[in-house]
Amino acid sequence: MNLSPVQDVVDWGSVPDWFGAVGSIASVLFVYLGLRREIRARRTDELRIRATQARLVSAVAEIRGNSVLRVTVANESDAPVLDVLVLPRLVPPDEPDGPPVELGAVKQVRRIHGRDNHDLFVTVTGERRLHATDTVLVELTFTDHDGNRWRRIGAGQPEPAG
């Protein structure tokens, strides 16, 4: 028994009101997704522009004997790179997708001028012996002319080093 003069009926509105509400929500979502995509595209473009010099810095390792590596760091850009850290790593021959093994201590070069190469010799630590068929990746960490810090492994693309 209901003694209240107000009935327990809820007015859910009309169908056009529902379509209007759904349309409003959909348009806000559409604008949000478009804005998010634009922000990502701009960040990617900024990173690509910032990495222009970093893509011109590379390293190659050459096996010398069974316990020495010659690492050549090349700066093909016009500007110098600073605080270059070089870490050679061996790709395990029995597990190519496995984690590389560090071969020696990190070597540091304070500055490599533009259009210049710098050779480093790394003595392999421990009881590891190198073979001519071994694959060695070099991890480079350096600061470009604009003060951005980068990390590059082998021939991969440079990534910001945080």
C-alpha positions as CSV (number, residue, x, y, z in Angstrom):
1,M,0.0,0.0,0.0
2,N,1.5,3.3,-1.1
3,L,0.3,6.3,0.8
4,S,2.6,8.8,-1.0
5,P,1.0,11.1,-3.6
6,V,4.0,10.6,-5.8
7,Q,4.0,7.5,-7.8
8,D,7.0,5.2,-8.1
9,V,7.4,5.7,-11.8
10,V,10.7,6.8,-13.2
11,D,10.7,8.9,-16.3
12,W,13.6,7.6,-18.5
13,G,13.1,10.2,-21.1
14,S,12.4,9.8,-24.8
15,V,14.3,8.0,-27.5
16,P,15.6,11.2,-29.1
17,D,17.0,12.2,-25.7
18,W,18.9,8.9,-25.5
19,F,20.2,9.2,-29.0
20,G,21.4,12.8,-28.2
21,A,23.2,11.6,-25.1
22,V,24.9,8.7,-26.9
23,G,25.9,11.0,-29.7
24,S,27.4,13.6,-27.3
25,I,29.4,10.9,-25.5
26,A,30.6,9.4,-28.9
27,S,31.7,12.8,-30.2
28,V,33.7,13.6,-27.0
29,L,35.4,10.2,-27.2
30,F,36.2,10.7,-30.9
31,V,37.8,14.1,-30.2
32,Y,39.8,12.6,-27.3
33,L,41.1,9.7,-29.4
34,G,42.1,12.1,-32.3
35,L,43.9,14.4,-29.9
36,R,45.7,11.5,-28.3
37,R,46.8,10.2,-31.8
38,E,48.1,13.7,-32.7
39,I,50.1,14.0,-29.5
40,R,51.7,10.7,-30.1
41,A,52.6,11.7,-33.7
42,R,54.2,14.9,-32.5
43,R,56.2,13.1,-29.9
44,T,57.4,10.6,-32.5
45,D,58.4,13.5,-34.8
46,E,60.2,15.3,-32.0
47,L,62.1,12.2,-31.1
48,R,63.0,11.6,-34.8
49,I,64.3,15.1,-35.1
50,R,66.3,14.9,-31.8
51,A,67.8,11.6,-32.9
52,T,69.3,13.0,-36.1
53,Q,72.8,13.2,-34.7
54,A,72.5,10.1,-32.6
55,R,71.8,8.0,-35.7
56,L,75.2,9.0,-37.1
57,V,77.1,7.6,-34.1
58,S,77.9,3.9,-34.3
59,A,80.4,1.3,-33.1
60,V,81.9,-1.8,-34.6
61,A,83.8,-4.5,-32.8
62,E,86.6,-6.6,-34.3
63,I,87.9,-9.7,-32.6
64,R,91.7,-9.6,-32.2
65,G,93.1,-12.9,-31.0
66,N,91.1,-14.8,-28.4
67,S,90.9,-12.2,-25.6
68,V,91.0,-8.7,-27.2
69,L,88.4,-6.6,-29.0
70,R,89.1,-3.6,-31.1
71,V,86.0,-1.3,-30.9
72,T,85.8,1.6,-33.4
73,V,83.3,4.3,-32.5
74,A,82.5,6.5,-35.5
75,N,80.9,9.9,-35.3
76,E,79.7,10.7,-38.8
77,S,78.0,13.9,-37.7
78,D,79.5,17.4,-37.9
79,A,79.2,18.0,-34.2
80,P,81.1,16.3,-31.3
81,V,79.6,13.7,-29.0
82,L,80.5,13.7,-25.3
83,D,80.8,11.2,-22.5
84,V,80.8,8.1,-24.7
85,L,80.5,4.8,-22.8
86,V,81.3,1.6,-24.6
87,L,80.2,-1.8,-23.4
88,P,80.9,-4.8,-25.6
89,R,78.6,-7.8,-25.2
90,L,78.8,-11.3,-26.7
91,V,75.7,-12.9,-28.2
92,P,75.6,-16.5,-27.0
93,P,76.2,-18.7,-30.0
94,D,73.9,-21.5,-28.6
95,E,71.1,-19.0,-27.8
96,P,71.0,-16.1,-30.3
97,D,67.9,-14.6,-28.8
98,G,69.2,-14.9,-25.3
99,P,70.7,-12.0,-23.2
100,P,74.1,-10.9,-24.4
101,V,77.0,-11.5,-22.0
102,E,79.3,-8.6,-20.9
103,L,82.8,-9.1,-22.2
104,G,84.7,-6.5,-20.3
105,A,84.6,-3.3,-18.3
106,V,82.9,-0.2,-19.6
107,K,85.3,2.0,-21.5
108,Q,84.8,5.8,-21.6
109,V,85.8,8.4,-24.1
110,R,85.2,12.1,-23.1
111,R,84.8,13.5,-26.6
112,I,84.7,12.3,-30.2
113,H,84.9,15.2,-32.7
114,G,82.6,15.4,-35.7
115,R,83.6,13.3,-38.7
116,D,86.1,11.3,-36.5
117,N,86.7,7.8,-35.3
118,H,88.0,6.6,-32.0
119,D,89.5,3.1,-31.4
120,L,89.4,1.3,-28.1
121,F,90.9,-2.0,-27.1
122,V,89.0,-4.1,-24.7
123,T,90.5,-7.0,-22.9
124,V,88.0,-9.8,-22.3
125,T,87.5,-10.5,-18.7
126,G,87.3,-13.9,-17.0
127,E,88.0,-17.2,-18.7
128,R,86.0,-16.4,-21.8
129,R,87.8,-17.0,-25.1
130,L,86.7,-15.4,-28.3
131,H,86.4,-17.1,-31.7
132,A,86.3,-15.5,-35.1
133,T,82.7,-16.7,-35.5
134,D,81.4,-15.0,-32.3
135,T,78.9,-12.1,-32.7
136,V,79.8,-9.1,-30.6
137,L,77.3,-6.2,-30.0
138,V,78.5,-2.9,-28.7
139,E,76.3,-0.8,-26.4
140,L,77.0,2.9,-26.7
141,T,75.8,5.5,-24.4
142,F,76.6,9.1,-25.2
143,T,75.5,12.8,-25.1
144,D,74.9,14.6,-28.4
145,H,75.7,18.2,-29.2
146,D,72.3,19.4,-27.9
147,G,72.8,17.7,-24.5
148,N,70.5,14.7,-25.2
149,R,71.7,11.4,-23.7
150,W,71.3,8.4,-26.0
151,R,71.8,4.6,-25.9
152,R,72.4,2.4,-28.9
153,I,72.9,-1.3,-29.0
154,G,74.6,-2.7,-32.1
155,A,73.0,-1.5,-35.3
156,G,69.7,-0.7,-33.6
157,Q,68.0,2.7,-33.5
158,P,69.2,5.1,-30.8
159,E,66.9,5.5,-27.8
160,P,66.8,8.2,-25.2
161,A,68.8,7.1,-22.1
162,G,67.1,8.2,-19.0
